């Protein structure tokens, strides 16, 4: 009488209880997967807009600067390189916002909060800053080469990035990725037949052919930079997968990488400016700027801000997908820049058939890679369902 009787379940109740639990878990997993997918696509769209906007503003302001400077004097290569990275303090505010948001959610982690050791970061950040240092310097040599020559050589980054991705990131290539890369190469080739309004135009004049090698180095260092940054994000993503509470990497990681790497690169480039003696020419360049000192300062500030917008977009694409995708977007932005240069500087450049062809191949390249991302997501959902 005093003993508790064990609870009895009918065979019908036991039959329905397990499938309902499985179905409930499956619905939750599908909902979570869809939420992450939407977040990824929103991030991709925002990063593409930032990359295109940043690079477009940079090239328009560079054209403005080189058209109104004293062309009889050599411009400061180290100073122009410094402009690419010196604006990194602007990233501090958005970094703190993302950092606080990820801390509140407790399901997102950034680089220094978990797993990746300080020793590892102390090694990897100087390496990234070294790539930024040389890429910034060598890429500024484009104004000592015909723009068409530099563009053709710089397009080799589309070949370098997949090669370095295999080594750094163990990237596996698919049919759609190869299609996207082929269209990206064609985009660079067709952009070859346009020129930047502020770039030197060599008609029958000889240029220093030794500058071809530094231009090739610029493409190589840019590719290595993207792949090395991707390796950091892959380590962070693997740590998230190993965690038991399904943590996700925070976008703060993008800003963190840029801030610390740009800080080291900025210090190095400031030293280079003083060692080379270019700091003595800054006042003269300002005085000789045909639009006035205020316009000169405004242009330099605009360039530094635009470069940061570009870097956040490009590194953000590395974070959300891969170095290859980021590189494809970077190259496919060139026809857009050429179109804008033709609109703003119509005296020097006209939009023609090859420019339109470059826009078409750029659209096909981006569309192919976006389809690849969509296809990979669908395949992952099918595997999870099965």
ROLUMGU-720141 format. One record per residue: residue in three letters; x negated, y, z of N, C-alpha, C in turn. Coordinates in steps of 0.001 Angstrom, whole numbers, padded with zeros to 6 digits, always signed. Layout:
REM residues N
AlaXYZXYZXYZ ...
END
This chain:
REM residues 386
Unk-000823-001210+000000+000000+000000+000000-000860+001265+000000 Unk-001971+001291+000778-002757+002508+000927-003787+002711-000159 Unk-003963+001708-001002-004980+001840-002057-004440+002631-003239 Unk-005330+003493-003779-004953+004227-005007-004897+003265-006180 Unk-003894+003369-006955-003754+002529-008130-004471+003172-009302 Unk-005262+002458-010085-005947+003031-011243-004941+003527-012273 Unk-005291+004655-012859-004398+005248-013859-004381+004372-015095 Unk-003220+004106-015574-003061+003234-016732-002728+004079-017961 Unk-003394+003782-019052-003097+004437-020332-002563+003392-021295 Unk-001628+003776-022026-001113+002864-023039-002093+002789-024190 Unk-002026+001724-024949-002927+001558-026090-002691+002642-027127 Unk-001425+003160-027221-001130+004203-028195-001805+005512-027815 Unk-001827+005845-026470-002485+007070-026022-003985+007021-026283 Unk-004588+005849-026040-006020+005706-026278-006353+005814-027762 Unk-005418+005365-028596-005660+005378-030036-005703+006806-030569 Unk-004816+007672-030029-004725+009028-030543-005700+009993-029890 Unk-006187+009693-028709-007020+010641-027974-008368+010888-028648 Unk-009050+009846-029100-010383+009989-029683-010354+010725-031015 Unk-009474+010345-031957-009441+011087-033219-009122+012566-033038 Unk-008228+012899-032091-007910+014301-031879-009122+015074-031392 Unk-009931+014464-030508-011139+015112-030031-012128+015328-031168 Unk-012272+014318-032018-013194+014423-033146-012749+015521-034101 Unk-011432+015566-034360-010909+016579-035272-011095+017983-034695 Unk-010907+018106-033374-011085+019412-032729-012541+019883-032847 Unk-013487+018967-032623-014910+019311-032748-015266+019679-034179 Unk-014669+018958-035111-014950+019227-036521-014446+020612-036919 Unk-013271+020987-036409-012721+022314-036705-013615+023394-036117 Unk-014097+023168-034894-014989+024148-034259-016290+024298-035038 Unk-016838+023153-035492-018075+023200-036266-017875+023932-037585 Unk-016739+023683-038248-016438+024356-039511-016282+025851-039310 Unk-015581+026230-038236-015390+027648-037937-016723+028343-037652 Unk-017589+027681-036871-018902+028241-036563-019763+028350-037814 Unk-019676+027329-038683-020446+027339-039927-019993+028473-040840 Unk-018680+028683-040928-018157+029764-041765-018555+031128-041222 Unk-018558+031254-039892-018953+032521-039280-020420+032829-039578 Unk-021277+031821-039461-022697+032016-039760-022910+032325-041233 Unk-022117+031678-042092-022243+031918-043534-021868+033353-043875 Unk-020771+033841-043302-020366+035233-043547-021439+036199-043066 Unk-021986+035918-041883-023034+036776-041322-024272+036783-042229 Unk-024611+035613-042771-025774+035518-043659-025559+036319-044929 Unk-024381+036190-045537-024117+036906-046787-024074+038416-046562 Unk-023512+038845-045435-023494+040275-045119-024921+040791-044964 Unk-025761+040001-044280-027161+040390-044094-027888+040463-045427 Unk-027634+039494-046303-028261+039487-047626-027880+040733-048414 Unk-026594+041066-048417-026123+042230-049177-026745+043516-048641 Unk-026766+043666-047314-027339+044880-046715-028831+044989-047030 Unk-029551+043862-046929-030996+043875-047200-031292+044186-048662 Unk-030486+043652-049581-030674+043960-051003-030461+045454-051256 Unk-029411+046007-050655-029142+047445-050809-030307+048266-050278 Unk-030851+047875-049122-031973+048619-048535-033223+048501-049402 Unk-033482+047298-049927-034670+047105-050769-034576+047930-052051 Unk-033407+047898-052688-033223+048648-053932-033262+050146-053667 Unk-032566+050573-052617-032530+052003-052278-033910+052520-051911 Unk-034605+051783-051046-035927+052215-050609-036909+052325-051754 Unk-036959+051290-052596-037917+051322-053704-037559+052401-054723 Unk-036275+052619-054951-035857+053652-055905-036263+055036-055421 Unk-036009+055324-054145-036383+056633-053600-037893+056817-053627 Unk-038626+055744-053291-040093+055815-053308-040589+056207-054692 Unk-040110+055517-055723-040618+055780-057075-040196+057144-057587 Unk-038995+057591-057249-038559+058917-057672-039402+060005-057006 Unk-039679+059845-055713-040492+060831-055008-041951+060787-055473 Unk-042441+059590-055793-043808+059489-056326-043914+060220-057659 Unk-042893+060054-058499-042874+060784-059770-042885+062287-059526 Unk-042074+062716-058576-041999+064135-058241-043355+064651-057765 Unk-044005+063850-056914-045304+064259-056374-046366+064348-057465 Unk-046467+063329-058297-047540+063301-059300-047295+064262-060459 Unk-046057+064646-060677-045782+065638-061720-046161+067048-061288 Unk-046146+067289-059979-046370+068650-059488-047695+068819-058742 Unk-048518+067790-058749-049825+067930-058108-050825+068483-059134 Unk-052013+068825-058645-053094+069283-059514-053750+068046-060140 Unk-053491+067834-061415-053959+066609-062066-055452+066621-062349 Unk-056063+067775-062204-057511+067841-062442-058301+067241-061289 Unk-057625+066988-060164-058308+066419-058999-057801+065008-058744 Unk-058672+064196-058184-058266+062834-057817-057410+062893-056560 Unk-056342+062135-056563-055485+062102-055391-056087+061162-054350 Unk-055652+061282-053103-056188+060460-052027-055556+059080-051986 Unk-056278+058070-052437-055738+056710-052464-055451+056199-051055 Unk-056353+056497-050114-056142+056042-048739-054970+056770-048096 Unk-054831+058049-048407-053723+058829-047843-052384+058313-048343 Unk-052306+058030-049636-051071+057494-050195-050776+056099-049659 Unk-051820+055326-049390-051634+054002-048793-051083+054122-047378 Unk-051573+055116-046658-051117+055336-045287-049635+055660-045233 Unk-049140+056359-046256-047725+056734-046301-046826+055498-046263 Unk-047306+054369-046800-046481+053164-046868-046148+052585-045500 Unk-046992+052825-044503-046811+052152-043210-046638+053102-042036 Unk-046985+054360-042207-047033+055276-041064-045648+055592-040494 Unk-044596+055323-041226-043247+055624-040742-042659+054588-039814 Unk-043450+053614-039377-042924+052513-038554-042268+052959-037242 Unk-042656+054089-036598-041953+054482-035360-040450+054673-035559 Unk-040020+054936-036801-038589+055088-037070-037815+053805-036782 Unk-038512+052669-036773-037858+051380-036547-037635+051091-035071 Unk-038199+051921-034184-038115+051651-032745-036670+051673-032247 Unk-035889+052658-032713-034504+052774-032234-033649+051593-032679 Unk-033620+051251-033988-032831+050065-034370-033347+048782-033717 Unk-034660+048701-033481-035205+047514-032813-034631+047384-031406 Unk-034581+048483-030672-034033+048449-029310-032551+048081-029330 Unk-031814+048579-030344-030389+048255-030454-030204+046755-030667 Unk-030931+046181-031639-030830+044746-031900-031313+043936-030700 Unk-032351+044424-030044-032903+043729-028887-031874+043646-027764 Unk-031208+044762-027481-030209+044785-026417-028998+043935-026776 Unk-028585+043989-028040-027447+043177-028474-027753+041687-028356 Unk-028948+041292-028773-029320+039870-028687-029453+039426-027246 Unk-029879+040325-026360-030000+039984-024939-028627+039788-024308 Unk-027651+040597-024741-026307+040462-024197-025625+039182-024666 Unk-025834+038847-025922-025201+037638-026467-025778+036366-025864 Unk-027073+036411-025542-027779+035274-024925-027809+034040-025825 Unk-027337+034179-027052-027419+033070-028001-028334+033408-029157 Unk-029003+034557-029048-029958+034965-030068-031293+035250-029398 Unk-032367+034879-030090-033699+035130-029546-034524+035882-030573 Unk-035496+036632-030068-036440+037316-030947-037813+036690-030719 Unk-038818+037224-031372-040109+036538-031438-040770+036400-030068 Unk-040872+037493-029322-041644+037459-028081-040861+036912-026907 Unk-039562+036639-027091-038767+036196-025955-038886+034708-025694 Unk-039191+033923-026721-039218+032476-026541-040251+031816-027439 Unk-040924+030854-026882-041641+029858-027663-042923+030260-028338 Unk-042908+031252-029234-044102+031618-029983-045066+032310-029028 Unk-046217+031740-028835-047150+032219-027818-047743+033570-028192 Unk-048110+034328-027169-048740+035624-027389-050082+035472-028094 Unk-050763+034370-027812-052049+034118-028468-051864+033951-029969 Unk-050828+033215-030343-050537+032998-031758-050203+034322-032443 Unk-049380+035146-031774-049000+036438-032348-050190+037384-032429 Unk-051087+037288-031441-052275+038142-031444-053185+037831-032621 Unk-053074+036629-033153-053857+036244-034328-053115+036590-035618 Unk-051810+036295-035612-051049+036403-036851-050739+037849-037227 Unk-050483+038724-036251-050166+040116-036572-051331+040846-037244 Unk-052570+040701-036761-053687+041331-037485-053849+040803-038903 Unk-053535+039509-039112-053620+038946-040461-052585+039613-041370 Unk-051352+039736-040874-050308+040389-041655-050665+041838-041937 Unk-051192+042528-040912-051580+043931-041103-052710+044061-042118 Unk-053592+043056-042175-054663+043065-043169-054073+042961-044583 Unk-053078+042084-044750-052414+041981-046047-051737+043306-046411 Unk-051081+043938-045430-050426+045224-045669-051454+046291-046044 Unk-052585+046266-045373-053661+047220-045610-054142+047160-047058 Unk-054509+045957-047515-055057+045814-048863-053975+045951-049931 Unk-052775+045459-049645-051695+045605-050619-051372+047077-050841 Unk-051334+047854-049764-051042+049283-049883-052116+049998-050696 Unk-053375+049667-050435-054459+050351-051137-054509+049969-052612 Unk-054483+048668-052896-054601+048228-054284-053391+048646-055118 Unk-052194+048653-054517-051004+049025-055286-051022+050497-055663 Unk-051723+051332-054899-051802+052746-055228-052734+053020-056393 Unk-053438+052006-056846-054291+052178-058022-053491+052213-059316 Unk-052168+051996-059202-051329+052038-060414-051403+053391-061099 Unk-051728+054436-060324-051783+055769-060905-053135+056049-061566 Unk-054015+055058-061561-055271+055175-062295-055289+054255-063510 Unk-054176+053553-063702-054003+052675-064853-052769+053103-065622 Unk-052697+052794-066919-051432+052985-067625-050340+052185-066922 Unk-049187+052778-066739-048121+052121-065988-047752+050774-066601 Unk-047821+050693-067928-047466+049438-068597-048449+048335-068246 Unk-049724+048687-068183-050748+047698-067838-050569+047228-066398 Unk-050360+048191-065501-050194+047831-064094-048956+046960-063889 Unk-047840+047312-064549-046607+046546-064400-046787+045110-064859 Unk-047454+044930-065996-047689+043582-066509-048502+042758-065522 Unk-049547+043355-064949-050396+042629-064002-049647+042379-062697 Unk-048913+043372-062221-048226+043258-060934-047085+042247-060984 Unk-046586+041953-062189-045553+040938-062339-046054+039556-061933 Unk-047369+039377-061901-047925+038070-061513-047567+037695-060082 Unk-047050+038644-059297-046609+038305-057944-045502+037251-057984 Unk-044718+037237-059079-043655+036243-059226-044254+034841-059356 Unk-045492+034751-059834-046181+033467-059920-046934+033158-058631 Unk-047528+034182-058026-048287+033980-056793-047394+033522-055636 Unk-046223+034130-055502-045364+033843-054357-044944+032377-054286 Unk-044470+031754-055381-044145+030319-055294-045350+029463-054920 Unk-046521+029813-055442-047728+029034-055135-048062+029130-053650 Unk-048065+030346-053108-048361+030527-051690-047247+029961-050813 Unk-046010+029972-051318-044892+029413-050547-045055+027914-050346 Unk-045620+027239-051348-045862+025803-051213-046874+025554-050109 Unk-047894+026400-050034-048956+026223-049040-048510+026663-047650 Unk-047937+027860-047553-047570+028417-046252-046259+027851-045715 Unk-045267+027708-046592-043899+027431-046146-043360+026079-046565 Unk-044157+025289-047280-043712+023966-047746-042408+024066-048539 Unk-042324+025084-049374-041104+025313-050142-040903+024230-051195 Unk-039671+023760-051297-039318+022789-052323-038542+023514-053425 Unk-039012+023357-054653-038413+024096-055754-037299+023290-056407 Unk-036238+024014-056738-035087+023411-057397-034916+024025-058781 Unk-033991+023469-059517-033762+023935-060891-033332+025399-060913 Unk-032415+025788-060023-031911+027155-060035-032954+028148-059558 Unk-033836+027715-058678-034916+028602-058260-035860+028873-059425 Unk-036165+027840-060184-037041+028017-061342-036389+028910-062398 Unk-035074+028749-062601-034355+029601-063540-034441+031058-063104 Unk-034248+031291-061798-034332+032647-061269-035719+033248-061465 Unk-036761+032462-061245-038133+032948-061410-038451+033265-062867 Unk-037944+032449-063776-038173+032710-065205-037540+034035-065615 Unk-036303+034264-065177-035636+035532-065499-036349+036710-064835 Unk-036908+036496-063636-037651+037558-062951-038918+037926-063729 Unk-039598+036914-064260-040787+037169-065083-040414+037952-066334 Unk-039311+037571-066974-038841+038301-068149-038483+039740-067790 Unk-037925+039930-066597-037590+041276-066142-038837+042145-066058 Unk-039902+041594-065451-041149+042336-065369-041740+042619-066736 Unk-041613+041655-067640-042167+041825-068987-041430+042924-069756 Unk-040103+042963-069644-039332+043994-070358-039519+045367-069716 Unk-039725+045395-068385-039979+046673-067725-041326+047232-068161 Unk-042188+046358-068663-043509+046757-069175-043405+047864-070211 Unk-042310+047882-070968-042191+048829-072071-041584+050174-071660 Unk-041517+050399-070355-041142+051720-069874-042330+052284-069117 Unk-042273+053554-068766-043374+054098-067989-042851+055081-066960 Unk-043614+055256-065901-043238+056167-064834-043592+057590-065248 Unk-042690+058517-064973-042885+059892-065433-044153+060516-064890 Unk-044541+060133-063696-045712+060729-063086-046986+059962-063296 Unk-046926+058859-064004-048117+058043-064190-048952+058573-065349 Unk-050235+058280-065347-051064+058721-066471-050668+058011-067752 Unk-050628+058746-068853-050287+058171-070150-051547+058159-071003 Unk-051945+056971-071396-053193+056832-072154-052848+056577-073616 Unk-053028+057578-074429-052774+057441-075856-054104+057591-076579 Unk-054710+056473-076874-055988+056495-077548-057153+056724-076607 Unk-056839+056915-075321-057894+057128-074341-058241+055817-073650 Unk-059480+055691-073268-059903+054490-072566-059690+054669-071060 Unk-059351+053587-070413-059230+053595-068961-060195+052555-068406 Unk-060422+052623-067127-061373+051739-066483-060781+050330-066372 Unk-061275+049409-067189-060743+048048-067187-061068+047294-065905 Unk-062006+047796-065132-062331+047142-063867-061204+047267-062849 Unk-060282+048202-063084-059151+048376-062182-058085+047298-062369 Unk-058229+046480-063397-057270+045395-063609-057352+044382-062470 Unk-058556+044099-062016-058724+043137-060921-058083+043628-059629 Unk-058287+044894-059192-057577+045368-058006-056057+045299-058140 Unk-055542+045546-059345-054097+045432-059557-053631+043994-059357 Unk-054450+043058-059798-054141+041651-059581-054180+041322-058088 Unk-055122+041924-057378-055225+041722-055928-053996+042272-055213 Unk-053456+043391-055707-052257+043967-055099-051097+042984-055156 Unk-050926+042334-056304-049864+041337-056447-050106+040145-055534 Unk-051357+039714-055434-051692+038558-054607-051468+038834-053126 Unk-051902+040003-052650-051741+040335-051237-050275+040528-050875 Unk-049472+041073-051796-048042+041229-051533-047390+039861-051364 Unk-047748+038920-052211-047192+037571-052124-047626+036876-050840 Unk-048900+037007-050483-049399+036400-049253-048729+037018-048031 Unk-048480+038310-048089-047813+038997-046988-046427+038415-046741 Unk-045633+038268-047798-044282+037732-047653-044291+036304-047129 Unk-045188+035485-047644-045241+034075-047227-045715+033931-045777 Unk-046655+034762-045365-047138+034699-043990-046047+035132-043015 Unk-045290+036149-043373-044175+036585-042528-043119+035493-042450 Unk-042868+034826-043561-041882+033738-043558-042302+032612-042618 Unk-043593+032341-042519-044066+031282-041628-043745+031606-040174 Unk-043798+032892-039807-043421+033298-038446-041934+033029-038219 Unk-041115+033422-039177-039674+033218-039032-039319+031735-039001 Unk-040025+030916-039761-039762+029481-039751-040069+028871-038390 Unk-041132+029358-037752-041428+028897-036398-040312+029277-035436 Unk-039799+030489-035587-038711+030956-034731-037442+030150-034972 Unk-037144+029868-036236-035944+029099-036581-036044+027671-036042 Unk-037231+027066-036140-037416+025703-035623-037236+025658-034115 Unk-037656+026711-033424-037459+026781-031978-035970+026871-031637 Unk-035219+027602-032468-033779+027717-032243-033086+026367-032431 Unk-033517+025609-033428-032913+024300-033685-033204+023315-032564 Unk-034366+023474-031933-034729+022573-030843-034030+022913-029532 Unk-033497+024143-029432-032838+024551-028193-031497+023838-028055 Unk-031111+023594-026837-029882+022836-026574-028635+023709-026617 Unk-028792+025035-026535-027633+025931-026482-027369+026646-027808 Unk-027900+026091-028902-027618+026590-030254-027943+028077-030409 Unk-029078+028475-029939-029505+029860-030110-029832+030133-031570 Unk-029668+031403-031949-029960+031828-033309-031021+032923-033291 Unk-031890+032964-034305-032884+034049-034361-032206+035391-034582 Unk-032656+036398-033885-032094+037743-034002-032800+038520-035115 Unk-032050+039435-035759-032639+040294-036788-033692+041216-036199 Unk-033713+041315-034858-034752+042115-034206-036139+041596-034550 Unk-036236+040310-034916-037522+039723-035292-038116+040432-036505 Unk-037256+040856-037446-037721+041573-038640-038393+042883-038246 Unk-037714+043641-037400-038244+044931-036966-039480+044753-036100 Unk-039493+043684-035306-040641+043409-034435-041905+043152-035249 Unk-041770+042334-036284-042909+042042-037156-043412+043314-037830 Unk-042486+044116-038346-042868+045329-039053-043527+046347-038125 Unk-043004+046511-036932-043540+047508-036006-044967+047170-035594 Unk-045195+045945-035142-046519+045584-034645-047545+045490-035776 Unk-047147+044936-036914-048074+044826-038042-048385+046195-038633 Unk-047367+047043-038757-047578+048382-039307-048419+049238-038375 Unk-048288+049020-037076-049099+049761-036113-050587+049504-036339 Unk-050943+048232-036489-052348+047870-036713-052815+048392-038066 Unk-051971+048237-039102-052336+048722-040437-052489+050237-040455 Unk-051636+050936-039710-051714+052401-039657-053017+052863-039037 Unk-053405+052246-037925-054669+052598-037273-055838+052380-038230 Unk-055811+051251-038954-056895+050943-039894-056944+051952-041040 Unk-055780+052328-041564-055739+053264-042685-056085+054692-042252 Unk-055724+055066-041029-056127+056387-040522-057651+056468-040437 Unk-058261+055398-039936-059728+055357-039890-060314+055451-041295 Unk-059691+054764-042259-060177+054801-043640-060080+056206-044221 Unk-058994+056926-043897-058824+058299-044377-059948+059186-043859 Unk-060286+059044-042582-061342+059887-042005-062731+059465-042478 Unk-062960+058168-042583-064277+057692-043039-064530+058103-044481 Unk-063497+058034-045319-063651+058400-046734-063724+059911-046939 Unk-063353+060682-045926-063381+062128-046045-062143+062728-046681 Unk-061106+061900-046908-059901+062415-047553-059146+063411-046674 Unk-059364+063345-045369-058653+064267-044481-059034+065722-044771 Unk-060223+065934-045360-060649+067302-045681-059880+067869-046875 Unk-059301+066977-047680-058613+067425-048888-057113+067636-048688 Unk-056577+067271-047521-055132+067337-047317-054605+068760-047458 Unk-055285+069713-046851-054834+071102-046918-054892+071618-048354 Unk-055939+071236-049084-056070+071691-050464-054978+071090-051344 Unk-054675+069793-051140-053602+069171-051909-052272+069868-051638 Unk-052069+070250-050391-050834+070933-050029-050753+072304-050696 Unk-051851+073028-050693-051880+074365-051282-051721+074314-052797 Unk-052244+073260-053422-052216+073159-054875-050926+072529-055409 Unk-050057+072079-054514-048792+071498-054950-047934+072617-055535 Unk-047519+072443-056780-046880+073547-057518-045538+073969-056924 Unk-044887+073112-056175-043589+073437-055581-043703+074050-054188 Unk-044933+074179-053676-045114+074813-052384-045418+073831-051269 Unk-045904+074360-050150-046309+073532-049017-045133+072792-048388 Unk-043999+073486-048248-042835+072854-047630-042355+071667-048458 Unk-042340+071821-049765-041918+070731-050653-042888+069554-050552 Unk-044173+069863-050397-045182+068805-050253-044930+067994-048986 Unk-044746+068684-047872-044504+068006-046591-043203+067210-046648 Unk-042182+067812-047226-040888+067137-047344-041014+065872-048189 Unk-041795+065932-049253-041997+064764-050116-042716+063644-049371 Unk-043743+063997-048614-044494+062987-047860-043628+062329-046793 Unk-042816+063141-046110-041913+062583-045093-040873+061678-045753 Unk-040331+062132-046871-039354+061313-047590-039936+059984-048034 Unk-041186+060011-048500-041851+058771-048915-042027+057818-047745 Unk-042456+058324-046607-042686+057459-045445-041387+056822-044958 Unk-040288+057587-044994-038987+057043-044588-038499+056001-045593 Unk-038621+056324-046886-038164+055408-047941-038933+054092-047905 Unk-040237+054162-047623-041028+052937-047531-040520+052036-046406 Unk-040128+052628-045292-039624+051821-044186-038289+051170-044533 Unk-037441+051902-045253-036171+051317-045708-036444+050121-046614 Unk-037402+050302-047518-037770+049221-048437-038312+048015-047680 Unk-039233+048249-046726-039840+047135-046004-038819+046369-045174 Unk-037884+047072-044541-036849+046379-043761-036014+045491-044678 Unk-035661+046009-045856-034887+045201-046800-035642+043986-047293 Unk-036899+044176-047681-037697+043077-048220-037993+042016-047157 Unk-038439+042446-045985-038746+041492-044914-037453+040868-044379 Unk-036353+041626-044421-035071+041060-044025-034649+039914-044927 Unk-034923+040017-046224-034611+038927-047153-035510+037714-046905 Unk-036753+037971-046515-037643+036872-046121-037063+036165-044909 Unk-036555+036937-043971-035983+036395-042733-034740+035558-043002 Unk-033844+036083-043840-032561+035425-044024-032628+034258-045003 Unk-033656+034256-045891-033745+033149-046853-035183+032691-047064 Unk-035955+033422-047889-037298+032952-048221-038131+034079-048814 Unk-039431+033843-048892-040338+034803-049519-040086+034877-051017 Unk-039721+033756-051622-039461+033723-053069-038262+034602-053410 Unk-037189+034485-052637-035996+035299-052880-036310+036779-052702 Unk-037058+037116-051667-037445+038502-051423-038244+039056-052592 Unk-039159+038254-053123-039979+038684-054247-039153+038865-055511 Unk-038186+037989-055717-037294+038112-056876-036530+039435-056824 Unk-036005+039778-055654-035272+041037-055506-036194+042227-055738 Unk-037424+042138-055233-038383+043243-055401-038656+043510-056874 Unk-038905+042451-057647-039200+042605-059077-037958+043049-059846 Unk-036811+042498-059485-035583+042825-060211-035079+044233-059919 Unk-035706+044911-058970-035371+046308-058702-036009+047240-059727 Unk-037079+046792-060370-037820+047651-061300-036961+048254-062409 Unk-036092+047483-063084-035260+048103-064131-034329+049179-063580 Unk-033860+048986-062344-033007+050005-061712-033810+051294-061519 Unk-035059+051138-061074-035934+052290-060892-036175+052983-062230 Unk-036424+052200-063269-036649+052787-064605-035439+053567-065086 Unk-034244+053030-064807-033012+053728-065181-032908+055067-064451 Unk-033205+055061-063152-033126+056292-062366-034176+057313-062818 Unk-035391+056827-063130-036434+057727-063627-035997+058351-064952 Unk-035357+057540-065807-034878+058059-067090-033797+059119-066891 Unk-032983+058961-065841-031931+059933-065564-032488+061230-064986 Unk-033436+061096-064050-033964+062275-063355-035108+062945-064117 Unk-035824+062160-064935-036976+062708-065664-036844+062376-067145 Unk-035742+062778-067725-035438+062422-069110-036445+063002-070099 Unk-037172+064054-069700-038180+064646-070579-039316+063678-070847 Unk-039586+062790-069872-040743+061904-069957-040370+060466-070311 Unk-039167+060071-070009-038794+058682-070279-037351+058612-070740 Unk-037113+057745-071716-035776+057536-072237-035348+056094-071981 Unk-034070+055925-071681-033537+054578-071475-033215+053977-072840 Unk-033795+052813-073137-033629+052228-074464-033216+050765-074353 Unk-033250+050062-075468-032731+048695-075544-033483+047754-074595 Unk-034804+047853-074570-035579+046962-073720-035308+047218-072238 Unk-035016+048467-071898-034651+048772-070520-033338+048096-070150 Unk-032384+048125-071074-031117+047442-070847-031288+045936-070764 Unk-032199+045393-071591-032486+043955-071537-033083+043570-070197 Unk-033961+044433-069671-034553+044179-068356-033486+044149-067270 Unk-032504+045056-067370-031404+045051-066408-030603+043745-066500 Unk-030395+043259-067713-029630+042024-067910-030361+040821-067324 Unk-031669+040703-067609-032437+039573-067075-032564+039663-065556 Unk-032627+040880-065022-032670+041052-063563-031370+040567-062935 Unk-030246+040911-063547-028945+040457-063034-028835+038941-063073 Unk-029324+038326-064159-029283+036868-064264-030193+036207-063231 Unk-031354+036816-062987-032288+036271-061995-031669+036287-060601 Unk-031100+037425-060216-030483+037537-058891-029273+036619-058780 Unk-028460+036568-059836-027274+035713-059817-027654+034243-059669 Unk-028716+033819-060339-029166+032428-060245-029575+032080-058824 Unk-030297+033001-058170-030749+032701-056808-029589+032754-055814 Unk-028663+033671-056013-027501+033729-055126-026653+032471-055271 Unk-026551+031958-056491-025837+030697-056697-026552+029556-055980 Unk-027889+029586-055994-028669+028568-055292-028361+028600-053795 Unk-028300+029800-053219-027989+029924-051788-026592+029388-051498 Unk-025636+029732-052355-024266+029238-052193-024212+027718-052320 Unk-024939+027183-053281-024949+025739-053508-025563+025006-052314 Unk-026647+025537-051776-027279+024914-050611-026336+024920-049416 Unk-025584+025996-049251-024616+026085-048154-023523+025046-048331 Unk-023031+024865-049552-021985+023872-049814-022495+022461-049555 Unk-023735+022187-049967-024312+020865-049731-024476+020590-048238 Unk-024894+021610-047488-025046+021440-046037-023689+021169-045374 Unk-022638+021841-045840-021303+021621-045289-020828+020207-045578 Unk-021109+019713-046794-020710+018351-047154-021403+017317-046277 Unk-022710+017536-046023-023455+016621-045170-022921+016644-043744 Unk-022575+017841-043247-022056+017948-041887-020698+017260-041769 Unk-019874+017368-042836-018553+016749-042816-018675+015225-042837 Unk-019632+014724-043634-019801+013279-043721-020511+012717-042494 
END
